[in-house]
């Protein structure tokens, strides 16, 4: 997928958000009635482009 960050000059360094994993964890917490008041850390790989 080509993101808007690649269209800038220089291309912007960003993080890659794992949308599927975030959604899966949210659904699991809701279905299983787990605590949803806190935060859940998620690994977000750094996508290094020309701006770094």
Backbone as XML, in Angstrom:
<?xml version="1.0"?>
<chain id="A" units="angstrom">
  <residue number="1" name="UNK">
    <atom name="N" x="0.844" y="-1.176" z="0.000"/>
    <atom name="CA" x="0.000" y="0.000" z="0.000"/>
    <atom name="C" x="0.894" y="1.245" z="0.000"/>
  </residue>
  <residue number="2" name="UNK">
    <atom name="N" x="0.621" y="2.136" z="-0.881"/>
    <atom name="CA" x="1.384" y="3.383" z="-0.954"/>
    <atom name="C" x="0.678" y="4.420" z="-0.094"/>
  </residue>
  <residue number="3" name="UNK">
    <atom name="N" x="1.395" y="4.905" z="0.905"/>
    <atom name="CA" x="0.824" y="5.916" z="1.786"/>
    <atom name="C" x="1.217" y="7.304" z="1.336"/>
  </residue>
  <residue number="4" name="UNK">
    <atom name="N" x="0.569" y="8.286" z="1.885"/>
    <atom name="CA" x="0.841" y="9.675" z="1.531"/>
    <atom name="C" x="2.252" y="10.092" z="1.937"/>
  </residue>
  <residue number="5" name="UNK">
    <atom name="N" x="2.825" y="9.434" z="2.956"/>
    <atom name="CA" x="4.166" y="9.793" z="3.428"/>
    <atom name="C" x="5.218" y="9.596" z="2.345"/>
  </residue>
  <residue number="6" name="UNK">
    <atom name="N" x="4.956" y="8.688" z="1.406"/>
    <atom name="CA" x="5.915" y="8.439" z="0.325"/>
    <atom name="C" x="5.859" y="9.515" z="-0.751"/>
  </residue>
  <residue number="7" name="UNK">
    <atom name="N" x="4.796" y="10.300" z="-0.777"/>
    <atom name="CA" x="4.617" y="11.304" z="-1.823"/>
    <atom name="C" x="5.339" y="12.610" z="-1.532"/>
  </residue>
  <residue number="8" name="UNK">
    <atom name="N" x="5.727" y="12.832" z="-0.279"/>
    <atom name="CA" x="6.437" y="14.050" z="0.096"/>
    <atom name="C" x="7.898" y="13.974" z="-0.334"/>
  </residue>
  <residue number="9" name="UNK">
    <atom name="N" x="8.498" y="15.131" z="-0.505"/>
    <atom name="CA" x="9.924" y="15.198" z="-0.805"/>
    <atom name="C" x="10.570" y="15.999" z="0.304"/>
  </residue>
  <residue number="10" name="UNK">
    <atom name="N" x="11.414" y="15.416" z="1.133"/>
    <atom name="CA" x="11.791" y="13.997" z="1.138"/>
    <atom name="C" x="10.650" y="13.132" z="1.680"/>
  </residue>
  <residue number="11" name="UNK">
    <atom name="N" x="10.660" y="11.853" z="1.306"/>
    <atom name="CA" x="9.643" y="10.917" z="1.796"/>
    <atom name="C" x="9.728" y="10.849" z="3.320"/>
  </residue>
  <residue number="12" name="UNK">
    <atom name="N" x="8.568" y="10.886" z="3.991"/>
    <atom name="CA" x="8.529" y="10.973" z="5.448"/>
    <atom name="C" x="8.722" y="9.619" z="6.124"/>
  </residue>
  <residue number="13" name="UNK">
    <atom name="N" x="9.478" y="9.621" z="7.205"/>
    <atom name="CA" x="9.617" y="8.437" z="8.046"/>
    <atom name="C" x="8.361" y="8.330" z="8.901"/>
  </residue>
  <residue number="14" name="UNK">
    <atom name="N" x="7.797" y="7.131" z="8.997"/>
    <atom name="CA" x="6.549" y="6.924" z="9.733"/>
    <atom name="C" x="6.628" y="5.636" z="10.551"/>
  </residue>
  <residue number="15" name="UNK">
    <atom name="N" x="5.557" y="5.327" z="11.238"/>
    <atom name="CA" x="5.419" y="4.019" z="11.879"/>
    <atom name="C" x="4.308" y="3.268" z="11.160"/>
  </residue>
  <residue number="16" name="UNK">
    <atom name="N" x="4.452" y="1.949" z="11.097"/>
    <atom name="CA" x="3.461" y="1.099" z="10.443"/>
    <atom name="C" x="2.509" y="0.565" z="11.514"/>
  </residue>
  <residue number="17" name="UNK">
    <atom name="N" x="1.264" y="0.994" z="11.467"/>
    <atom name="CA" x="0.286" y="0.579" z="12.471"/>
    <atom name="C" x="-0.333" y="-0.764" z="12.090"/>
  </residue>
  <residue number="18" name="UNK">
    <atom name="N" x="-0.296" y="-1.730" z="13.007"/>
    <atom name="CA" x="-0.872" y="-3.054" z="12.728"/>
    <atom name="C" x="-2.387" y="-3.045" z="12.980"/>
  </residue>
  <residue number="19" name="UNK">
    <atom name="N" x="-3.157" y="-2.499" z="12.038"/>
    <atom name="CA" x="-4.596" y="-2.329" z="12.222"/>
    <atom name="C" x="-5.303" y="-3.644" z="12.543"/>
  </residue>
  <residue number="20" name="UNK">
    <atom name="N" x="-4.946" y="-4.718" z="11.861"/>
    <atom name="CA" x="-5.599" y="-6.007" z="12.094"/>
    <atom name="C" x="-5.392" y="-6.461" z="13.536"/>
  </residue>
  <residue number="21" name="UNK">
    <atom name="N" x="-4.157" y="-6.390" z="14.012"/>
    <atom name="CA" x="-3.852" y="-6.805" z="15.387"/>
    <atom name="C" x="-4.581" y="-5.930" z="16.407"/>
  </residue>
  <residue number="22" name="UNK">
    <atom name="N" x="-4.629" y="-4.631" z="16.164"/>
    <atom name="CA" x="-5.327" y="-3.721" z="17.072"/>
    <atom name="C" x="-6.814" y="-4.082" z="17.135"/>
  </residue>
  <residue number="23" name="UNK">
    <atom name="N" x="-7.427" y="-4.309" z="15.987"/>
    <atom name="CA" x="-8.840" y="-4.672" z="15.942"/>
    <atom name="C" x="-9.113" y="-6.015" z="16.584"/>
  </residue>
  <residue number="24" name="UNK">
    <atom name="N" x="-8.237" y="-6.982" z="16.320"/>
    <atom name="CA" x="-8.400" y="-8.317" z="16.902"/>
    <atom name="C" x="-8.321" y="-8.254" z="18.423"/>
  </residue>
  <residue number="25" name="UNK">
    <atom name="N" x="-7.355" y="-7.515" z="18.948"/>
    <atom name="CA" x="-7.221" y="-7.386" z="20.405"/>
    <atom name="C" x="-8.419" y="-6.663" z="21.012"/>
  </residue>
  <residue number="26" name="UNK">
    <atom name="N" x="-8.907" y="-5.636" z="20.344"/>
    <atom name="CA" x="-10.072" y="-4.907" z="20.853"/>
    <atom name="C" x="-11.298" y="-5.811" z="20.891"/>
  </residue>
  <residue number="27" name="UNK">
    <atom name="N" x="-11.515" y="-6.567" z="19.826"/>
    <atom name="CA" x="-12.661" y="-7.478" z="19.780"/>
    <atom name="C" x="-12.546" y="-8.550" z="20.856"/>
  </residue>
  <residue number="28" name="UNK">
    <atom name="N" x="-11.365" y="-9.096" z="21.041"/>
    <atom name="CA" x="-11.163" y="-10.131" z="22.059"/>
    <atom name="C" x="-11.471" y="-9.591" z="23.448"/>
  </residue>
  <residue number="29" name="UNK">
    <atom name="N" x="-11.000" y="-8.380" z="23.733"/>
    <atom name="CA" x="-11.267" y="-7.777" z="25.042"/>
    <atom name="C" x="-12.772" y="-7.591" z="25.270"/>
  </residue>
  <residue number="30" name="UNK">
    <atom name="N" x="-13.477" y="-7.155" z="24.234"/>
    <atom name="CA" x="-14.916" y="-6.947" z="24.375"/>
    <atom name="C" x="-15.666" y="-8.269" z="24.518"/>
  </residue>
  <residue number="31" name="UNK">
    <atom name="N" x="-15.330" y="-9.243" z="23.686"/>
    <atom name="CA" x="-16.021" y="-10.537" z="23.710"/>
    <atom name="C" x="-15.778" y="-11.266" z="25.021"/>
  </residue>
  <residue number="32" name="UNK">
    <atom name="N" x="-14.547" y="-11.234" z="25.498"/>
    <atom name="CA" x="-14.200" y="-11.955" z="26.721"/>
    <atom name="C" x="-14.471" y="-11.141" z="27.983"/>
  </residue>
  <residue number="33" name="UNK">
    <atom name="N" x="-14.950" y="-9.909" z="27.816"/>
    <atom name="CA" x="-15.264" y="-9.074" z="28.971"/>
    <atom name="C" x="-14.039" y="-8.660" z="29.766"/>
  </residue>
  <residue number="34" name="UNK">
    <atom name="N" x="-12.906" y="-8.522" z="29.089"/>
    <atom name="CA" x="-11.668" y="-8.117" z="29.752"/>
    <atom name="C" x="-11.678" y="-6.617" z="30.021"/>
  </residue>
  <residue number="35" name="UNK">
    <atom name="N" x="-10.802" y="-6.182" z="30.890"/>
    <atom name="CA" x="-10.686" y="-4.767" z="31.241"/>
    <atom name="C" x="-10.243" y="-3.973" z="30.014"/>
  </residue>
  <residue number="36" name="UNK">
    <atom name="N" x="-11.023" y="-2.976" z="29.654"/>
    <atom name="CA" x="-10.690" y="-2.143" z="28.496"/>
    <atom name="C" x="-10.390" y="-0.702" z="28.897"/>
  </residue>
  <residue number="37" name="UNK">
    <atom name="N" x="-10.199" y="-0.469" z="30.188"/>
    <atom name="CA" x="-9.970" y="0.899" z="30.648"/>
    <atom name="C" x="-8.514" y="1.340" z="30.509"/>
  </residue>
  <residue number="38" name="UNK">
    <atom name="N" x="-7.587" y="0.410" z="30.385"/>
    <atom name="CA" x="-6.169" y="0.754" z="30.297"/>
    <atom name="C" x="-5.689" y="0.819" z="28.861"/>
  </residue>
  <residue number="39" name="UNK">
    <atom name="N" x="-4.391" y="0.807" z="28.712"/>
    <atom name="CA" x="-3.790" y="0.804" z="27.380"/>
    <atom name="C" x="-3.132" y="-0.534" z="27.126"/>
  </residue>
  <residue number="40" name="UNK">
    <atom name="N" x="-3.004" y="-0.869" z="25.868"/>
    <atom name="CA" x="-2.385" y="-2.127" z="25.461"/>
    <atom name="C" x="-1.254" y="-1.785" z="24.495"/>
  </residue>
  <residue number="41" name="UNK">
    <atom name="N" x="-0.004" y="-2.053" z="24.855"/>
    <atom name="CA" x="1.093" y="-1.735" z="23.937"/>
    <atom name="C" x="1.058" y="-2.627" z="22.696"/>
  </residue>
  <residue number="42" name="UNK">
    <atom name="N" x="1.391" y="-2.031" z="21.564"/>
    <atom name="CA" x="1.413" y="-2.748" z="20.292"/>
    <atom name="C" x="2.712" y="-2.383" z="19.586"/>
  </residue>
  <residue number="43" name="UNK">
    <atom name="N" x="3.388" y="-3.373" z="19.037"/>
    <atom name="CA" x="4.610" y="-3.105" z="18.280"/>
    <atom name="C" x="4.255" y="-2.404" z="16.973"/>
  </residue>
  <residue number="44" name="UNK">
    <atom name="N" x="4.912" y="-1.281" z="16.720"/>
    <atom name="CA" x="4.709" y="-0.508" z="15.495"/>
    <atom name="C" x="6.065" y="-0.299" z="14.842"/>
  </residue>
  <residue number="45" name="UNK">
    <atom name="N" x="6.380" y="-1.088" z="13.813"/>
    <atom name="CA" x="7.687" y="-0.961" z="13.167"/>
    <atom name="C" x="7.897" y="0.426" z="12.558"/>
  </residue>
  <residue number="46" name="UNK">
    <atom name="N" x="9.112" y="0.910" z="12.671"/>
    <atom name="CA" x="9.495" y="2.186" z="12.083"/>
    <atom name="C" x="9.783" y="1.980" z="10.601"/>
  </residue>
  <residue number="47" name="UNK">
    <atom name="N" x="9.171" y="2.802" z="9.757"/>
    <atom name="CA" x="9.402" y="2.755" z="8.314"/>
    <atom name="C" x="10.299" y="3.939" z="7.975"/>
  </residue>
  <residue number="48" name="UNK">
    <atom name="N" x="11.581" y="3.672" z="7.837"/>
    <atom name="CA" x="12.567" y="4.732" z="7.606"/>
    <atom name="C" x="12.601" y="5.077" z="6.120"/>
  </residue>
  <residue number="49" name="UNK">
    <atom name="N" x="12.391" y="6.349" z="5.855"/>
    <atom name="CA" x="12.475" y="6.844" z="4.483"/>
    <atom name="C" x="13.532" y="7.949" z="4.458"/>
  </residue>
  <residue number="50" name="UNK">
    <atom name="N" x="13.399" y="8.896" z="3.583"/>
    <atom name="CA" x="14.437" y="9.908" z="3.381"/>
    <atom name="C" x="14.472" y="10.998" z="4.445"/>
  </residue>
  <residue number="51" name="UNK">
    <atom name="N" x="13.436" y="11.137" z="5.255"/>
    <atom name="CA" x="13.378" y="12.263" z="6.187"/>
    <atom name="C" x="14.118" y="12.016" z="7.489"/>
  </residue>
  <residue number="52" name="UNK">
    <atom name="N" x="14.661" y="10.863" z="7.684"/>
    <atom name="CA" x="15.378" y="10.577" z="8.922"/>
    <atom name="C" x="16.855" y="10.475" z="8.665"/>
  </residue>
</chain>
